[in-house]
Structure formats: structure tokens, C-alpha cells
Amino acid sequence: MKTKRSERLVDMTHYLLENPHTLIPLTLFSKKYESAKSSISEDLAIVKRTFSERGIGILETVPGAAGGVKYIPKMNRKDIKNFIADLIEELNHSKRLLPGGYVYLSDLMGDPKWLRRIGRAIASQYMETEIDSVMTVATKGVPVAQSVAFYLDVPLVIVSRDSKVTEGSTVSINYVSDSSFARVGKMELSRRSLNTDSKVLIVDDFIKGGGTINGMMSLVEEFDSEVVGATVIAENIYKGKRSTSDYTALLKVDSVNSDDRTIAISEGDFYSKNM
Amino acid sequence: MKTKRSERLVDMTHYLLENPHTLIPLTLFSKKYESAKSSISEDLAIVKRTFSERGIGILETVPGAAGGVKYIPKMNRKDIKNFIADLIEELNHSKRLLPGGYVYLSDLMGDPKWLRRIGRAIASQYMETEIDSVMTVATKGVPVAQSVAFYLDVPLVIVSRDSKVTEGSTVSINYVSDSSFARVGKMELSRRSLNTDSKVLIVDDFIKGGGTINGMMSLVEEFDSEVVGATVIAENIYKGKRSTSDYTALLKVDSVNSDDRTIAISEGDFYSKNM
């Protein structure tokens, strides 16, 4: 049955959003809707213009016989600015300070509405970078990293801090988990989880001394792979030299007030480094 | 600027997909597009018809002054059937058996394309159930549970097996982790993660003896809350009586062959119980 343009636009939009970063040949759509390629091209022109004007993302057109279209989720400058401002307001206005200078973030990290914005914002930063996997460490970083992986449409790889019997052979490394106390931790990853020569994006919730991120960087090396970027939600206060400076942070913790359990948070370097 | 129908349909579809299970007043759209409510109603009729015909989901119309529309992601019968068949094929055709009768699933559990289908299928089962939170236990179950939480648009709550300093006060319970060896484990959840009187959906990757799921059920009770459902990806072989039978499983492991490291997997009761 031939379809109407209006119906095609709705279904096409859904299909593209569910298959980001995937090259979709025009023939797929013309078969799906039993419509001429010329009609499909006109549809896609409308989708492309709307995606761009409404800040949904970029619809890339790849010409030629092996060509098609590819939807790349992208948040525009203004939306990223607003999103970071909203995040700061949310964090500054509640009693989030926990003993030890830690910040309670689990509610945000479990909320789909925040996770979608976080994932889309971070994925926007890396939209032109070739990425094979998103890596994080269990457990806190997983929801954020997964959301980024959703928008980049690449596998998520979870490094664990304890051996699991269900993983098969693993590669493990020791890393300095807290440089002020020269504390050493262990992290490991299943052999099957990451191919050699992979390009890896590291995503985590927090950075303090940088030991965890540095550990993941060493682990990636053990797989003869390459770290192409690292982004965290928040950079915590840290007295001393971090073991890595090769990351971007959405937010920066400026000061903590243990009396009323509040913190002062400002924009990290994520926005300025990427816009 | 007044917008064209074609542009509205594309942007509306995106907006609805990003805000599932959320009541959206018509005035939001008529403001956003500077269009009359009558035009918006016509647009939504097209979206509704397409969502239904294409198996994207249901667009519920809530009449009255406080009304609007609500998008409920739903996979149709045929798509769920196909999805489960694809999943079985994927698992049966590869060497996934690990020592101890465990099944390697981490690649699927990290792949956004599988996670989207898993999340949408499980969310479809509970589309008419009132749910406040999706609960899982760290670490393996997190990606699946998060995907379900995305499609239900409710918070994800992660129970941990070890104390984390960053969580504030917690509630912990002991549970029988392996009834054949009467092994006891501990799981805990931050006080702030779950309100009392919550309706909780439990999602996990595997069930063997049922101890983990039973543990989460006890934990929910400790928060004076209620478990409204439990679903796992796969039910493993288990000799003996499971500590709970109150769950559905997408798949069932029928037999394992340790020589060639393969397993035989078939449809679980998920499909028949819900369709």
C-alpha cells in the first residue's frame, strides 16, 4: 500500500531516531513505504530542515549508489547552555553534600529525563569522532555512559572492580585509586568485551584525583586500543595534581559547605572546549 | 512564525518519543508551533494513526481542559514474537557457555540496538501498570533495567552489593544468594533512592535460584513499598525449588553442552503470559 507523506514523515522520524549514526539506504524507505525515491528524497529534505531548525540533530546525506542518510543526534549551543544551567540549578539548590565531600547524584543519574539530556549533550561533543565503544566503570557511571552509548549507537563496555565468574577470561590492572593515600585498587575487563584497535570514549560520573580514569586509560592500552576522549559529569575539588588532565567536565564543584550540606557548582570546561 | 504541517509532524514525533508516558497539553504544541488547536488536533490524529499502524505505540488522548496526549511505547505482538526469535537465534548460534553453566551476555547487554528492543518489549508488558521506579541490582542488570526505565520514563534504582561511601544512609538486608549452598549475601539501597509507598518493577538479566530477585523483593518491603512485577531476560537451568515464581522471563535456558560451549535456549513465559 502506497503511503501518504504525512504518515511517512512520522514513521521516518521514528525510524531515524531509533537508529542514530546508522547509514540508511533510500531504498529501505522506498520499499517500506512503497513510494518512489523522488518522494522519499523530498520527505528527507523536510526531515533534515526540521531536525536542524528544531535542534534535534543533523541528517547527513551520503550520495551515490551505496549512499543514504544518517541521523546524528546533536544538541545545539543554546540547548547545551540551558541544560548545563538547569543542571547547576538543580545541584546548587538541594542538600547534596555527603560525608567526605561526596555529592549525592544518584537521583539524577537514575532519571531518564536528565539522562537523555546528559547523553545527548556528551554525544554531541563527539559526533565527529570515530568511536567504537563507550567505557565506564561499575556502578555509578553506568547509566550516564549507557545514555551516551545510546545516542552514539555504539556498545557500552563496563569495567568491574571485582571478578565476576560470568565473564570468562579477563584482563586486570592495578591503579592508584587515591593518590593522597597511595591506595591501590584493581579493575578488570573481560577479554571478549573489547576488540583490539578499538577507539574508546571514557565516560564517568565524577573525577577527583583522576585515578579511576587513569586506570581505564591503562586498561584500554592493554587491549591495544586507543582512548579518543574522556568526559565526566562533575569535577570534584581536589588538592594536588590530578593523574590526568585529559578530560572534559560538564560541571565543576567550587566549594563545599559541610554545615548546611550544600555545595557550590559552576560550569565545567565542557562547554567552552567544544563550542 | 507559523509552521507547516509537515514540519510539525516531524518535530511532534520527536517530542513525543523523547517524553513517553508524559501528559502533554495541546496548548504546549499550539504555542510551540504558533498554530490553532484545531490544526494540532488534526496533526495528532495523523501521529496517532501512524504510531498504531506502524507498531510504534499508543497515543492516548485525555479529553478536557486538563487534558492532552500521552505517548505510550508499545511493541505489537508480531514485533515481540520476532524480537524473541532473533534473540534466541543470536544466543543459540554462538559459543556463549562459560564455566559453571553461566551464559555470556555482556555483548548483547551493552549493545544499544538490542537494549532498545529489550527495553521496549518489557515496557510494553507493563504499559498499563502504575510504576514509580524500576529496580535492579548492580552491575549486570543495570543496562537492561535502564532501557526499560527509559521507555517507562520512571527513575532507575540500583541496589548495590557493597557499601559505597557516596550514598548517605542505607537500608541493607541479608538474602540467600545460593540456596543449594545456603550462601548468604548482603544487598543495600540508599534511603534517598526510593520513597515509601512506591510501586516497583524489578528487572534483571538472569534468574537461577531466584535469591537475588527475592532479596530485592524483601528490600522493597523494607521501604514500605510494593513490587508490581518482575521480569528477567533469561531463566537459567535450576535443580530445586526457586525462592520465587513471581516473575516473567523472555527466554529459558533448556540445556547446556559444555563440550562445544553451546546452549539451547527457547522462548520463556513472557510472550504467552502477556499477549
Contacts between the chains, C-beta under 8 A, distances in Angstrom:
chain1	res1	chain2	res2	distance
A	5	B	6	6.9
A	6	B	5	6.9
A	6	B	6	7.2
A	6	B	9	5.9
A	6	B	46	4.9
A	6	B	50	7.9
A	7	B	46	6.8
A	7	B	49	7.3
A	7	B	50	4.8
A	7	B	53	7.7
A	9	B	6	5.9
A	9	B	9	4.7
A	9	B	10	5.5
A	9	B	13	7.6
A	10	B	9	5.5
A	10	B	10	7.8
A	10	B	13	5.0
A	10	B	46	6.6
A	10	B	47	5.5
A	10	B	50	4.1
A	10	B	51	7.3
A	10	B	54	7.9
A	11	B	50	5.6
A	11	B	54	4.9
A	11	B	56	7.3
A	13	B	9	7.6
A	13	B	10	5.0
A	13	B	13	4.2
A	13	B	14	6.0
A	13	B	17	8.0
A	14	B	13	6.0
A	14	B	17	6.4
A	14	B	51	8.0
A	14	B	54	7.3
A	14	B	56	5.2
A	17	B	13	8.0
A	17	B	14	6.4
A	17	B	17	5.8
A	18	B	116	6.3
A	19	B	113	8.0
A	46	B	6	4.9
A	46	B	7	6.8
A	46	B	10	6.6
A	47	B	10	5.4
A	49	B	7	7.3
A	50	B	6	7.8
A	50	B	7	4.8
A	50	B	10	4.1
A	50	B	11	5.6
A	51	B	10	7.3
A	51	B	14	8.0
A	53	B	7	7.7
A	54	B	10	7.9
A	54	B	11	4.9
A	54	B	14	7.3
A	56	B	11	7.3
A	56	B	14	5.3
A	98	B	165	7.5
A	98	B	166	5.9
A	98	B	167	7.4
A	98	B	168	5.2
A	99	B	165	7.4
A	100	B	165	5.6
A	100	B	166	7.7
A	102	B	165	6.2
A	102	B	166	4.0
A	103	B	166	7.6
A	104	B	166	7.1
A	104	B	167	7.5
A	104	B	168	6.1
A	104	B	192	6.6
A	106	B	158	7.5
A	106	B	167	6.9
A	106	B	190	6.3
A	106	B	192	7.2
A	106	B	193	5.9
A	107	B	155	7.1
A	107	B	192	6.9
A	107	B	193	7.4
A	110	B	149	7.4
A	110	B	155	4.6
A	110	B	156	4.2
A	110	B	157	6.1
A	110	B	158	7.0
A	110	B	193	7.5
A	111	B	155	5.3
A	111	B	156	8.0
A	112	B	149	5.7
A	112	B	150	4.9
A	112	B	153	5.3
A	112	B	154	7.3
A	112	B	155	7.5
A	112	B	156	7.6
A	113	B	153	7.4
A	115	B	146	7.6
A	115	B	150	7.5
A	116	B	18	6.3
A	116	B	150	7.6
A	138	B	138	6.3
A	138	B	139	4.1
A	139	B	138	4.1
A	139	B	139	5.3
A	139	B	142	6.8
A	139	B	158	6.2
A	139	B	160	6.3
A	140	B	164	7.7
A	140	B	166	7.4
A	142	B	139	6.9
A	142	B	142	4.7
A	142	B	143	6.9
A	142	B	146	7.5
A	142	B	158	8.0
A	143	B	142	6.9
A	143	B	146	5.4
A	143	B	156	6.3
A	143	B	158	7.9
A	146	B	115	7.7
A	146	B	142	7.6
A	146	B	143	5.4
A	146	B	146	5.6
A	146	B	147	7.9
A	147	B	146	7.9
A	149	B	110	7.4
A	149	B	112	5.7
A	150	B	112	4.9
A	150	B	115	7.5
A	150	B	116	7.6
A	150	B	150	7.9
A	153	B	112	5.3
A	153	B	113	7.3
A	154	B	112	7.3
A	155	B	107	7.0
A	155	B	110	4.5
A	155	B	111	5.3
A	155	B	112	7.5
A	156	B	110	4.2
A	156	B	112	7.6
A	156	B	143	6.4
A	157	B	110	6.1
A	158	B	106	7.5
A	158	B	110	7.0
A	158	B	139	6.2
A	158	B	142	8.0
A	158	B	143	7.9
A	160	B	139	6.4
A	164	B	139	7.9
A	164	B	140	7.6
A	165	B	98	7.6
A	165	B	99	7.4
A	165	B	100	5.7
A	165	B	102	6.3
A	166	B	98	5.9
A	166	B	100	7.8
A	166	B	102	4.1
A	166	B	103	7.6
A	166	B	104	7.1
A	166	B	140	7.4
A	167	B	98	7.4
A	167	B	104	7.5
A	167	B	106	6.8
A	168	B	98	5.2
A	168	B	104	6.1
A	190	B	106	6.3
A	192	B	104	6.6
A	192	B	106	7.2
A	192	B	107	6.9
A	193	B	106	5.9
A	193	B	107	7.3
A	193	B	110	7.5
